[in-house]
Amino acid sequence: MLPNVTITPAAAKFINRIVRFSGLAAGAGLRLAVTPGGCSGYSSEFSAEAAPAAGEQLLEVDGVRLFLAAESRLMLNGITIDFIETATQSGLSFIDPNKEACACSSAETAPKTGVTKIELGAIGRGRPAPVVAH
């Protein structure tokens, strides 16, 4: 079953740029692996890939192609994926309307909902780069 995911225009632009600049052929997408952990309840890894791997399914939302394993599909249901850029940070944010922000120092700048930021430097091609959730 594919999750109900909302992707904001800013996130769509960011994801599509990653895929486009990866040099992969048409039909490529973003492999997004979401696992439990971190302040917001999510730890994430992503990379541009030519096609889904075995066991992954394609989720296409407004022209954005995501390759998701079963665990990621379950965790992303009901989530809004956004791209946030400030003077000090930029990255994807996963907003779960059913979770509260954590009490760590990064929560002061985060929205009231649970958010995981993926920094630009964590972008990989061919293999996911580990990302620490805030």
HELIX and SHEET records of a PDB file:
HELIX    1   1 PRO A    9  PHE A   21  1                                  13    
HELIX    2   2 ALA A   70  LEU A   76  1                                   7    
HELIX    3   3 SER A  105  GLU A  108  5                                   4    
HELIX    4   4 LEU A  120  ALA A  122  5                                   3    
SHEET    1   A 4 THR A   6  ILE A   7  0                                        
SHEET    2   A 4 THR A  80  GLU A  85  1                                        
SHEET    3   A 4 SER A  90  GLU A 100 -1                                        
SHEET    4   A 4 THR A 113  GLY A 114 -1                                        
SHEET    1   B 4 THR A   6  ILE A   7  0                                        
SHEET    2   B 4 THR A  80  GLU A  85  1                                        
SHEET    3   B 4 SER A  90  GLU A 100 -1                                        
SHEET    4   B 4 LYS A 117  GLU A 119 -1                                        
SHEET    1   C 5 GLN A  57  VAL A  61  0                                        
SHEET    2   C 5 VAL A  64  LEU A  68 -1                                        
SHEET    3   C 5 GLY A  29  PRO A  36  1                                        
SHEET    4   C 5 TYR A  42  GLU A  49 -1                                        
SHEET    5   C 5 GLY A 124  ARG A 125  1                                        
END                                                                             
